[in-house]
Amino acid sequence: MTPLPLALACIWFGMVLAISIEAPLKFRAPGITLPLGLGIGRLVFRALNASEIVLATATALTFALAPRPLAATVLLVALAVTLVVQVVLLRPRLEARAQVIIDGGTPPRARTHLAYIVLEIAKLLMLGAFGIILMFAG
């Protein structure tokens, strides 16, 4: 097994973990209001998701070029599905909700943010398992 899919998965893992730590912390910074924090968050998560799409594609392409463990293949498919759900279904709803707050409104309660967080945690666990499988598959 080529080490490239493992390296890409480690980079992907690190990016998701770093942004997951940063996201709530930005609201603790002096002078950061909820609308300002949400505006920053929208930009950061757009960039993260775009980077994740590139990393997922590169991981899949390099992974497809060599013999691969079935468990890692299943995890990579699950990771791709998770990312699609976040980008296509959840992030647009979160961005719309953030825009209402930025515009001074109060949106109705929703569990979209919680769903996104749960999927981020699941993605980290899957990326960790994917990396461990690849480390021992070679």
C-alpha positions in Angstrom: 0.0 0.0 0.0 1.3 3.4 -1.0 1.8 5.8 2.0 0.0 8.6 0.2 -3.6 7.7 1.2 -2.4 7.5 4.9 -0.7 10.9 4.7 -3.7 12.5 3.1 -6.0 11.0 5.7 -3.7 12.3 8.5 -3.8 15.8 7.0 -7.6 15.6 6.7 -7.9 14.4 10.3 -5.7 17.3 11.5 -7.6 19.9 9.7 -11.0 18.7 11.0 -9.7 18.4 14.5 -8.1 21.9 14.4 -11.2 23.6 13.1 -13.4 21.7 15.5 -11.3 23.1 18.4 -11.2 26.6 16.9 -14.9 26.9 16.2 -16.2 27.3 19.7 -13.1 29.1 21.0 -13.4 32.1 18.6 -16.6 33.2 20.6 -14.4 33.6 23.7 -12.1 36.1 22.1 -12.4 39.7 23.3 -14.7 41.8 21.1 -16.1 38.9 19.2 -19.9 39.2 19.0 -22.2 36.4 18.0 -22.8 37.8 14.5 -19.1 38.4 13.9 -18.2 34.9 15.1 -20.8 33.4 12.9 -19.5 35.4 9.9 -16.0 34.1 10.6 -17.3 30.6 11.1 -19.1 30.6 7.7 -15.9 31.5 5.9 -13.8 29.0 7.9 -16.2 26.1 7.3 -16.5 26.9 3.6 -12.7 26.7 3.3 -12.6 23.6 5.5 -15.2 21.8 3.4 -13.6 22.8 0.1 -10.3 21.5 1.4 -12.0 18.3 2.6 -13.5 17.7 -0.8 -10.0 18.0 -2.3 -8.5 15.7 0.3 -11.3 13.2 0.0 -10.9 13.1 -3.7 -7.1 12.8 -3.6 -7.4 10.1 -0.9 -9.9 8.1 -3.0 -7.8 8.4 -6.1 -4.5 7.4 -4.5 -6.3 4.7 -2.5 -7.8 3.2 -5.7 -4.4 2.7 -7.2 -3.3 -0.1 -4.9 -4.7 -3.2 -3.2 -6.8 -2.1 -0.3 -8.4 -3.6 2.8 -12.2 -3.9 2.6 -12.6 -2.2 6.0 -10.7 0.9 4.8 -12.8 1.0 1.6 -16.0 0.9 3.6 -14.7 3.7 5.9 -13.7 5.9 2.9 -17.1 5.5 1.4 -18.7 6.4 4.8 -16.4 9.4 5.0 -17.5 10.6 1.6 -21.2 10.2 2.4 -20.7 12.0 5.7 -19.0 14.9 3.9 -21.7 15.1 1.3 -24.4 15.2 4.0 -22.5 18.0 5.8 -21.8 20.1 2.7 -25.1 19.6 0.7 -27.7 19.2 3.5 -26.5 20.7 6.7 -24.1 23.6 5.9 -26.6 25.5 3.7 -29.1 25.3 6.6 -26.5 26.5 9.1 -25.4 29.3 6.8 -29.1 30.5 6.4 -29.6 30.3 10.1 -26.3 32.3 10.7 -27.4 34.9 8.2 -30.7 35.5 10.1 -28.6 36.1 13.3 -26.1 38.3 11.5 -29.1 40.3 10.1 -30.3 40.8 13.7 -33.1 38.2 13.7 -33.8 35.3 15.9 -34.2 32.0 13.9 -36.4 29.2 15.2 -34.7 26.5 17.2 -33.1 23.7 15.2 -30.9 20.7 15.7 -28.9 21.2 12.6 -25.8 22.4 14.5 -25.9 19.4 16.8 -26.2 17.1 13.7 -23.2 18.7 12.1 -21.2 18.3 15.4 -22.1 14.6 15.6 -21.0 14.1 12.0 -17.7 15.9 12.7 -17.0 13.6 15.6 -18.0 10.6 13.5 -15.7 11.8 10.7 -12.8 12.1 13.1 -13.4 8.6 14.4 -13.6 7.2 10.9 -10.5 9.0 9.8 -8.6 7.7 12.8 -9.8 4.1 12.1 -9.0 4.5 8.4 -5.4 5.6 9.2 -4.9 2.8 11.7 -6.1 0.2 9.2 -3.8 1.6 6.5 -0.8 1.7 8.9 -1.2 -2.0 9.6 -2.2 -3.0 6.0 1.2 -2.3 4.4 
